[in-house]
Amino acid sequence: MRLEVLAIVAAILPAIAWADPPGGVARFDGDWSATVSCPDSNGALGYSFGVPTRIKDGALHGERMHPGEPGWLLLDGQVQPDGQAKLYAKGLVGAAPFAVGTRVEGRHCDLEFVRH
């Protein structure tokens, strides 16, 4: 297994930000489902999976599986009042065909967040 570490700049929840009343980052607090979708890249297969995510006082934390397990992914970051966030992702590749070599930079991936 190869360790995957990447920084992601994401537009978190911009589609719903306009629908929520003003109130700073607290308006994003709650449980969310994050879907991470990464296309084929540099010979590696694409993938898509869900990550249970929680936001509290603007702090975003999501985790899929358990540390050390193939396919594990951790998402952490701070949501800004406008719904933007810089996320840090760390994880383990589930299988070699999905890995883009040994890397600390990432391939382009899309994240979609849906509130529960």
C-alpha positions as CSV (number, residue, x, y, z in Angstrom):
1,M,0.0,0.0,0.0
2,R,1.2,3.5,-0.7
3,L,0.5,6.4,1.6
4,E,-1.6,9.1,0.0
5,V,-1.3,12.6,1.4
6,L,-2.7,15.7,-0.4
7,A,-4.0,19.1,0.3
8,I,-7.4,20.0,-1.3
9,V,-8.9,23.4,-1.8
10,A,-12.6,22.8,-2.0
11,A,-15.7,24.9,-2.4
12,I,-17.5,23.3,0.5
13,L,-21.3,23.6,0.3
14,P,-21.5,26.7,-1.9
15,A,-24.8,25.4,-3.4
16,I,-26.5,25.5,-0.1
17,A,-24.7,28.5,1.5
18,W,-27.1,30.9,-0.1
19,A,-30.1,29.0,1.3
20,D,-29.0,29.2,4.9
21,P,-29.6,32.3,7.0
22,P,-26.6,34.4,8.0
23,G,-24.8,33.2,11.1
24,G,-21.2,32.6,10.3
25,V,-19.7,29.1,10.2
26,A,-22.1,27.7,12.7
27,R,-24.8,27.5,10.0
28,F,-22.7,24.6,8.5
29,D,-22.6,22.6,11.8
30,G,-24.0,19.1,11.6
31,D,-23.6,15.7,10.0
32,W,-22.8,15.6,6.3
33,S,-22.1,12.9,3.6
34,A,-19.0,13.8,1.5
35,T,-18.5,12.0,-1.8
36,V,-15.0,12.0,-3.1
37,S,-14.7,11.4,-6.9
38,C,-11.4,11.1,-8.7
39,P,-11.1,10.5,-12.4
40,D,-8.5,8.2,-14.0
41,S,-5.1,10.0,-13.8
42,N,-1.5,9.2,-15.0
43,G,-2.3,5.5,-15.5
44,A,-4.2,5.1,-12.2
45,L,-7.9,4.1,-12.2
46,G,-10.5,6.5,-11.0
47,Y,-12.7,6.0,-7.9
48,S,-15.6,7.4,-6.0
49,F,-16.7,6.7,-2.4
50,G,-18.5,8.3,0.6
51,V,-16.9,9.8,3.7
52,P,-19.1,10.4,6.8
53,T,-18.3,14.0,7.8
54,R,-19.2,16.3,10.7
55,I,-18.8,20.1,11.0
56,K,-18.7,21.7,14.4
57,D,-18.0,25.4,14.9
58,G,-16.7,25.4,11.3
59,A,-14.2,22.6,11.9
60,L,-14.7,19.9,9.4
61,H,-13.7,16.3,10.1
62,G,-14.5,13.2,8.0
63,E,-13.1,9.7,8.2
64,R,-13.7,6.6,6.1
65,M,-12.6,3.3,7.6
66,H,-9.9,3.0,10.2
67,P,-6.3,4.3,10.2
68,G,-3.9,1.7,8.6
69,E,-6.7,-0.1,6.6
70,P,-6.4,0.0,2.8
71,G,-8.9,2.6,1.5
72,W,-8.8,4.7,4.7
73,L,-9.2,8.4,4.2
74,L,-9.2,11.3,6.7
75,L,-10.5,14.8,5.8
76,D,-9.8,17.8,8.1
77,G,-10.2,21.6,7.6
78,Q,-11.9,24.8,8.5
79,V,-15.0,26.0,6.8
80,Q,-15.1,29.8,6.2
81,P,-18.4,31.8,6.5
82,D,-18.8,31.8,2.7
83,G,-18.7,28.0,2.6
84,Q,-15.1,27.8,1.2
85,A,-12.6,25.5,2.9
86,K,-9.0,24.4,2.6
87,L,-9.0,20.7,3.3
88,Y,-6.2,18.3,4.3
89,A,-6.6,14.7,3.2
90,K,-4.6,11.8,4.3
91,G,-5.1,8.1,3.6
92,L,-4.1,4.8,2.2
93,V,-4.7,3.5,-1.3
94,G,-7.0,0.5,-1.3
95,A,-5.3,-1.2,-4.3
96,A,-2.3,-0.6,-6.5
97,P,-4.3,0.1,-9.7
98,F,-5.8,3.2,-8.0
99,A,-2.4,4.7,-7.0
100,V,-0.6,7.5,-8.9
101,G,2.9,6.5,-7.8
102,T,4.3,7.8,-4.5
103,R,3.0,11.3,-4.2
104,V,2.3,14.2,-1.9
105,E,0.5,16.2,-4.5
106,G,-2.8,14.9,-5.7
107,R,-4.8,14.4,-8.8
108,H,-7.8,16.5,-9.3
109,C,-10.8,15.2,-7.3
110,D,-14.3,16.5,-6.8
111,L,-15.9,16.6,-3.4
112,E,-19.7,16.9,-3.0
113,F,-21.2,17.5,0.5
114,V,-24.9,16.7,1.4
115,R,-26.3,17.6,4.8
116,H,-28.2,14.9,6.7
